[in-house]
Amino acid sequence: MGIAWRESLSIGIPEIDSQHKELLSRFDRLLKACEGGKGIEELQKLLGFLDDYVVRHFSDEEGIQRNSQYPGYAAHKSEHDGFIARLKTQKEEIKADGVAVHHVTETNNMLLKWLINHITKVDGELGAYLRTKKAP
């Protein structure tokens, strides 16, 4: 079991596509670590990585949206804010209770499903908008 980048996930913005590739690569490491019984250790690494990376990635995406006057900006930003809130809740629970196997499972289910859905649908709509805006 794993997850890998596929071109169908590309939204056509090289900087954002590169960031999505890195995010998927990190989640793939978690999935592979789970297969090897090392999910808890890898989850801690992933959550540490996400602290800074997701904020930067979302900021980059939102900047592109504002600069292009993307009409879906408010809804898109709301999704980003929701993701950050879920991530914060997960981290607070882990800090209070320690890392457990169920945290690995929850993270896999919550974050991976959200990420793939967000990239394919929400970011895909942004990419389509930007392509039409560039068209003559």
Residue frames as qw, qx, qy, qz and C-alpha x, y, z in Angstrom:
[[0.000, 0.891, 0.455, 0.000, 0.00, 0.00, 0.00],
 [0.396, -0.294, 0.051, 0.869, 1.28, 3.44, -0.83],
 [0.310, 0.878, 0.315, -0.185, 0.46, 6.63, -2.61],
 [0.523, -0.117, 0.359, 0.764, 2.30, 8.18, -5.50],
 [0.196, 0.574, -0.065, -0.793, 2.00, 11.29, -7.61],
 [0.489, 0.370, 0.719, 0.327, 0.16, 10.89, -10.87],
 [0.151, 0.079, 0.294, 0.941, -0.21, 13.49, -13.59],
 [0.230, -0.617, -0.634, -0.406, -3.98, 13.57, -13.16],
 [0.442, -0.699, -0.401, 0.394, -3.30, 15.39, -9.86],
 [0.381, -0.029, 0.123, 0.916, -1.46, 18.21, -11.64],
 [0.136, 0.821, 0.455, -0.317, -3.25, 21.55, -11.52],
 [0.564, 0.656, 0.217, 0.452, -0.83, 23.16, -13.97],
 [0.124, -0.944, 0.215, -0.219, 0.96, 25.47, -11.54],
 [0.717, 0.328, -0.545, 0.287, 4.51, 24.08, -11.30],
 [0.002, -0.434, 0.586, -0.685, 5.24, 25.52, -7.83],
 [0.691, -0.202, 0.303, -0.624, 1.99, 24.12, -6.38],
 [0.933, 0.160, -0.279, -0.163, 2.31, 20.79, -8.19],
 [0.495, 0.409, -0.641, 0.421, 5.82, 20.43, -6.75],
 [0.279, -0.340, 0.557, -0.705, 4.51, 21.11, -3.25],
 [0.867, -0.043, 0.056, -0.492, 1.71, 18.58, -3.74],
 [0.804, 0.302, -0.506, 0.074, 4.29, 16.00, -4.84],
 [0.190, 0.389, -0.684, 0.587, 6.26, 16.58, -1.65],
 [0.575, -0.227, 0.372, -0.692, 3.13, 16.27, 0.51],
 [0.934, 0.097, -0.154, -0.307, 2.19, 12.99, -1.17],
 [0.609, 0.396, -0.625, 0.284, 5.74, 11.72, -0.78],
 [0.118, -0.364, 0.640, -0.666, 5.57, 12.40, 2.96],
 [0.776, -0.082, 0.236, -0.580, 2.25, 10.61, 3.29],
 [0.860, 0.284, -0.413, -0.099, 3.64, 7.72, 1.28],
 [0.283, 0.415, -0.730, 0.463, 6.45, 7.42, 3.83],
 [0.482, -0.220, 0.517, -0.673, 3.85, 7.18, 6.58],
 [0.899, 0.123, -0.051, -0.417, 1.92, 4.47, 4.74],
 [0.735, 0.369, -0.555, 0.127, 5.07, 2.46, 4.09],
 [0.013, 0.401, -0.699, 0.591, 6.19, 2.89, 7.70],
 [0.724, -0.139, 0.291, -0.610, 2.83, 1.52, 8.82],
 [0.907, 0.229, -0.309, -0.170, 3.43, -1.57, 6.73],
 [0.592, 0.344, -0.606, 0.405, 6.75, -2.04, 8.53],
 [0.631, -0.565, -0.498, 0.187, 5.29, -1.47, 11.99],
 [0.445, -0.156, -0.161, 0.867, 6.94, 1.95, 12.32],
 [0.015, 0.716, 0.495, 0.493, 3.87, 4.14, 11.82],
 [0.421, -0.844, -0.271, 0.192, 4.04, 5.87, 15.18],
 [0.530, -0.423, 0.179, 0.713, 7.59, 7.08, 14.62],
 [0.284, 0.247, 0.509, 0.774, 6.85, 8.26, 11.10],
 [0.123, -0.820, -0.523, -0.196, 3.65, 10.01, 12.22],
 [0.421, -0.769, -0.104, 0.469, 5.67, 12.19, 14.58],
 [0.406, -0.180, 0.403, 0.800, 7.99, 13.13, 11.71],
 [0.126, 0.518, 0.639, 0.555, 5.07, 13.87, 9.40],
 [0.227, -0.873, -0.430, 0.042, 3.30, 16.08, 11.92],
 [0.437, -0.615, 0.091, 0.650, 6.50, 18.04, 12.52],
 [0.320, 0.072, 0.553, 0.766, 6.93, 18.50, 8.78],
 [0.017, 0.671, 0.651, 0.355, 3.33, 19.59, 8.32],
 [0.290, -0.731, -0.325, 0.526, 3.62, 22.34, 10.92],
 [0.124, -0.586, 0.231, 0.767, 5.59, 24.60, 8.61],
 [0.185, -0.009, 0.761, 0.622, 5.05, 23.10, 5.20],
 [0.081, 0.621, 0.769, 0.130, 1.26, 23.18, 5.11],
 [0.074, -0.831, -0.245, 0.494, 1.16, 26.77, 6.29],
 [0.146, -0.489, 0.449, 0.734, 3.62, 27.79, 3.57],
 [0.158, 0.189, 0.850, 0.465, 1.85, 25.75, 0.91],
 [0.050, 0.743, 0.664, -0.076, -1.56, 27.15, 1.78],
 [0.112, -0.772, -0.018, 0.625, -0.14, 30.67, 1.88],
 [0.172, -0.249, 0.638, 0.708, 1.36, 30.19, -1.59],
 [0.100, 0.430, 0.842, 0.309, -1.93, 28.88, -2.98],
 [0.039, -0.816, -0.507, 0.276, -3.95, 31.64, -1.37],
 [0.162, -0.613, 0.208, 0.745, -1.56, 34.29, -2.69],
 [0.128, 0.033, 0.758, 0.639, -2.04, 32.97, -6.22],
 [0.012, 0.626, 0.775, 0.081, -5.79, 33.07, -5.71],
 [0.097, -0.812, -0.254, 0.517, -5.80, 36.64, -4.42],
 [0.175, -0.460, 0.421, 0.762, -3.49, 37.82, -7.21],
 [0.024, 0.120, 0.802, 0.584, -5.68, 36.23, -9.86],
 [0.449, -0.012, 0.145, -0.882, -8.92, 37.42, -8.24],
 [0.248, -0.077, -0.954, -0.151, -10.10, 33.82, -7.99],
 [0.517, -0.377, -0.138, -0.756, -13.85, 33.86, -7.23],
 [0.849, -0.294, -0.428, -0.099, -13.62, 30.68, -5.13],
 [0.300, 0.485, -0.554, 0.607, -11.02, 32.14, -2.77],
 [0.469, -0.439, 0.373, -0.670, -13.17, 32.34, 0.39],
 [0.955, -0.096, 0.008, -0.280, -14.37, 28.73, 0.14],
 [0.792, 0.357, -0.405, 0.284, -10.89, 27.49, -0.73],
 [0.088, 0.524, -0.531, 0.661, -9.36, 29.33, 2.21],
 [0.711, -0.356, 0.230, -0.561, -12.05, 27.91, 4.47],
 [0.977, 0.065, -0.203, -0.016, -11.00, 24.39, 3.47],
 [0.529, 0.449, -0.486, 0.532, -7.38, 25.23, 4.25],
 [0.269, -0.504, 0.417, -0.706, -8.37, 26.66, 7.64],
 [0.895, -0.215, 0.041, -0.389, -10.39, 23.51, 8.40],
 [0.877, 0.228, -0.362, 0.218, -7.43, 21.29, 7.57],
 [0.250, 0.488, -0.504, 0.668, -5.14, 23.32, 9.82],
 [0.561, -0.427, 0.285, -0.649, -7.70, 23.12, 12.64],
 [0.977, -0.071, -0.109, -0.168, -7.97, 19.31, 12.30],
 [0.698, 0.366, -0.438, 0.434, -4.21, 19.02, 12.26],
 [0.071, -0.528, 0.446, -0.720, -3.97, 21.17, 15.40],
 [0.794, -0.325, 0.136, -0.496, -6.59, 19.05, 17.17],
 [0.953, 0.112, -0.269, 0.081, -4.73, 15.87, 16.26],
 [0.475, 0.444, -0.472, 0.595, -1.44, 17.30, 17.56],
 [0.352, -0.509, 0.353, -0.702, -3.04, 18.51, 20.81],
 [0.930, -0.205, -0.009, -0.304, -4.53, 15.07, 21.44],
 [0.853, 0.236, -0.348, 0.308, -1.17, 13.42, 20.80],
 [0.170, 0.540, -0.448, 0.692, 0.56, 15.91, 23.09],
 [0.579, -0.435, 0.277, -0.631, -1.95, 15.21, 25.88],
 [0.934, -0.122, 0.198, -0.271, -2.22, 11.42, 25.49],
 [0.400, -0.429, 0.746, 0.314, 0.91, 10.37, 23.64],
 [0.471, 0.363, -0.558, -0.579, 1.03, 8.80, 20.20],
 [0.638, 0.010, 0.734, -0.234, -1.06, 5.69, 19.75],
 [0.301, 0.095, 0.832, 0.455, -1.80, 3.43, 16.81],
 [0.237, 0.731, 0.637, -0.056, -5.24, 4.96, 16.40],
 [0.003, -0.824, 0.077, 0.561, -3.59, 8.34, 15.74],
 [0.199, -0.289, 0.730, 0.587, -1.74, 6.81, 12.80],
 [0.220, 0.420, 0.857, 0.204, -4.97, 5.35, 11.44],
 [0.097, 0.847, 0.412, -0.321, -6.89, 8.58, 11.96],
 [0.087, -0.690, 0.318, 0.644, -4.16, 10.59, 10.29],
 [0.224, -0.028, 0.830, 0.510, -4.08, 8.25, 7.31],
 [0.161, 0.602, 0.777, 0.092, -7.84, 8.40, 6.91],
 [0.002, -0.878, -0.293, 0.378, -8.37, 12.07, 7.64],
 [0.121, -0.728, 0.311, 0.599, -5.40, 13.67, 5.97],
 [0.271, -0.102, 0.792, 0.538, -4.91, 11.44, 2.96],
 [0.228, 0.609, 0.749, 0.129, -8.56, 11.45, 1.97],
 [0.019, 0.900, 0.198, -0.388, -8.74, 15.18, 2.50],
 [0.229, -0.585, 0.456, 0.631, -5.54, 15.84, 0.59],
 [0.273, 0.112, 0.817, 0.495, -6.44, 13.76, -2.47],
 [0.146, 0.748, 0.648, 0.008, -9.99, 15.16, -2.56],
 [0.089, -0.867, -0.054, 0.487, -8.72, 18.71, -2.10],
 [0.240, -0.413, 0.575, 0.664, -6.08, 18.43, -4.83],
 [0.231, 0.240, 0.835, 0.438, -8.33, 16.73, -7.37],
 [0.045, 0.763, 0.634, 0.118, -11.42, 18.85, -6.84],
 [0.171, -0.926, -0.182, 0.283, -10.74, 22.16, -5.12],
 [0.318, -0.594, 0.415, 0.612, -7.21, 22.79, -6.41],
 [0.410, 0.234, 0.742, 0.476, -8.25, 21.37, -9.77],
 [0.151, 0.865, 0.477, 0.043, -10.92, 24.07, -10.04],
 [0.223, -0.856, 0.143, 0.444, -8.29, 26.70, -9.26],
 [0.432, -0.244, 0.644, 0.582, -6.03, 25.29, -11.98],
 [0.334, 0.545, 0.696, 0.327, -8.88, 25.32, -14.50],
 [0.004, -0.950, -0.254, 0.182, -9.69, 28.93, -13.61],
 [0.304, -0.716, 0.346, 0.525, -6.08, 30.00, -14.03],
 [0.441, 0.048, 0.720, 0.534, -5.81, 28.24, -17.39],
 [0.242, 0.750, 0.579, 0.210, -8.92, 30.02, -18.71],
 [0.156, -0.929, -0.058, 0.331, -7.62, 33.34, -17.40],
 [0.370, -0.503, 0.520, 0.583, -4.37, 32.86, -19.37],
 [0.506, 0.378, 0.697, 0.338, -6.17, 31.79, -22.54],
 [0.104, -0.052, 0.254, 0.960, -6.35, 34.48, -25.24]]
